[in-house]
Amino acid sequence: MFNFKKINKMLWVTAGFLVVTTVCSCQGNQKNQEKDTEATLSNKPNFVIIFADDLGYGDLSSYGHPTIRTPYLDQMAHEGQKWTNFYVGASVCTPSRAALMTGRLPVRNGMASSEVRVLFPDSHNGLPQTEVTIAEQMKAAGYATAAIGKWHLGHKEEFLPTSHGFDSYFGIPYSNDMDNVVPFRSMEGYFDFWKSEERKDINTFNVPLMRDTEIVERPADQRTITKRYTEEAVKFIEEKKDEPFFLYLAHNLPHVPLFTSKEFEGTSPRGLYGDVVEEIDHSVGQVLDALKQNGLAENTIVVFTSDNGPWLIMNEEGGSAGLLRNGKGSTWEGGMREPCIFWSPGRIKPGIVTDLGTTMDLFTTFSNMVNVPIPNDRVMDGVDLAPVLFEGQKSSRNDMFYYRGDKLYAARLGDYKAHFITQDPYGPDAVEHETPLLYNLNVDPSEKYDISKENPEIIAEINEAVKNHNDNMVKGPDQLKDRGE
């Protein structure tokens, strides 16, 4: 006969064991989920963008310069990815920086103008509040954010970094040659100034140094500015090492006037320009060391590039575009193709990348990496570079549109670039070409050999891409033209 009491007792014991096991399992799963969540939060990659000013494609030893020594950037390129077809959104300061911040061609938000090429100390406007910045995307993902260095997207409080997603700001609000105390009556007088001894005096440039929205030094001591920017960057990294962070470090050099600290003065075979670039290289080394010493190197994406090509009219105080044609201010390759290095040991697949990329792609790439949606109420111009960076795949970018002010001067599709309008930065009037000039940039990166007559079908293909581009182009109101008291 069955002993029901014994069986019932056994069933209760078994049921109790199952309940306890289930509760323990649920609690264990909950703890594991909490640990996974904590791990996910702690593994959010940090982002550092280091942006030089007026650095040319040929100004780093890893990009071919024979006498400027850049060992830290060279090591960064060896350990990471060196990109050879990387572009900025414009060939001068303000619109280029707007493109980086917003992931959009600056003509879309009025940060490009055919009347005034950049913002000045008497400009009325700046980057519109309606724009979404890369810093705001990072803030939405819980990141600490800091801007250090040159801003040049509006000096009034409503346009400063602290009004565009950055928790803090330390730097100069526009170019380091502005607020010049020497009056100029003409452009000829301006260029004569750069041959004078006054250009070597820091007091000639009454540019302010700001912390957040307050001026803390005027004129900024530009002899120590690179060193101080670096110290601020290292301090930020150390303070935020236990949380995800986004750091934008924008040097205001090697834009003229050129100044360097005593430690680097007279040390480069390239002269003062080389001194300045080599100090920036040293700064990069200090930032990378800070990441390594705080155990952050493998969880940080560092990008180094520049806002536009070299200011060639400054002669030996300007840089070099290497084998590329022309420089700052032009839509030839030397004006808008820049050195670019991505670094993150253990994450980024090392190598040389010949695919196309732009500063506008950083907005899209970083946003996707932290799972923040890309704005869908406006046209965006960035693509996601993550498959190239981490998986060794091809870039999805196949085009580049070259604007001067608010006019489209040239377009690249694949290997080929067509120039519809050409103009030297400070030369005569623009020349419109009935048949566009055409160059195969893989074969002829110096844009020496026009192959338009032999390739009408390629021009037709580029024209079709331009038509599609123009059909989706809505230009924003000009934010740069309004100046004066």
C-alpha positions, 0 to 999 in steps of 0.5 A: 500500500502507498503511504500517502503521508510520506508521499505528501511530505516528499512532495512538499519537500520537493516543491519547497526545493524547487521554489527555493531553487527558482528564487535563487535562480531568479535572484542569480539571474537578476544579479547577473543581469545587473552585472551585465548592465554595469559591465555594459555601462563601464565598457562604453567606449570613450571618444577623443577627437584631436583637431589641429588647425591648418595642418597640411596633408604632408606635415607629419612624418608618417605622411611623408614630411622629411624633416618634421618629426612626429614620433607619437603620431607615427606610433599612433598610425602604426598601432591604429589606422592611417587613412589616406582619403579622409576629408573635411567638410570645408577648406576653411575654419568655421564651416569645417568645424560646423561639419564635424560638430553636426555631421552635416555639410555646413551649407545646410545650416548656414555655416557656410557663406559666399560673402564671409568665409568664417566668423569674426569677433564682430560676427552676430551669429554662430551655430544655430541652436536647432542643430544637434551636435556630436556632444549632445549625442554623447550627452544623451548616452550619459557621457561627460563632455569637454571642449578644449581649444579653438571653437570658432562657431560663435563667441557669444554665450548662446553659441559657445560649447557650453550651449551645444552639449559640452559640460565645460570649455577652456579655449579661444572662441575664434582664430588666434590671429583675430583681435589684431591690434594692428589696423589693416586698410586692405588685404595687401596690408594684411599680408604685409603684416605677416612679414613684419616683426609685430607678428611675433609679439603675443600682445599684437593679438588680443584674443581672449582665453575663456573658461566656460563663458568667462574670459580668464586671460586677455591676450591669451599667452599663445607661447604656452597655449598648447601645453595648457590645453594638454594639461586640461585634457589630461586632467579631464581624462583623470577626473572622468576615468570612471565614467564614459567621456567625450573629449574634443581637443582642438589646437589653434595651431599651426594656424598663424601666428606661430608660437611655441613653448621654450622647450620646443623653440628652435628644436625642429629642422623645419624651423618655427612651423616644425617646432609648433607641429612637433609640440602638438605631436608631443601633446598627442603623446601625453594624451595617449599616455594618460589613457594608458596610465589610467587603463583606458587605452583599450576602451577609448577611440582616439581620432587625429585630423585637422580642419583644413589644408595648409595656409600656403600664402604664409610661405615657410610659416605655413604647412605643406599639402605634400603631393596634393594640389593647393591648400587652405581655401581651395577645393583642390585636394590640398584644401580638403583632404587631411591626414587622419589617424584612428587609434584604439588598441585591441579594438581598431584593426591596424592598417592603411585605409584608402577608402573614403571617409570624412569628419561628418562620418564621426557623428554617425559612427559615434552615435551608432556606437552608443545607441543614440538615434541619428536625427531623422528630421533633417538631412544628414551627411555622415556614414557609419565607419565602424565596419571599416574600423573594427571589421576590416570591411569597405567604407560605405562612402563613395562620394564627396562634395566640395563646397566653397562658401555656399556653392558646389565647386567639385564632386568626387564619385569613387576614384574620379573627381570633377571640377565644375568651378575652380578658383585659387584661394586668393586668386582671380575670379572663379572659372566655370568649366563648360566641360568639368575638369576630370581627374582619377585621384587614385592615379593622379592625386596631384590633379595634374592630368585632365582626362575629361575628353576621354571619359564623357561617361564618367562625367555623366555619372558624376553629373547624375550624382550631383543632380541627386545631391542638389535635389535634396539640398535645402540651404540654411540662412547665411549665419556668417554674413552679419557683422559689425556693432 
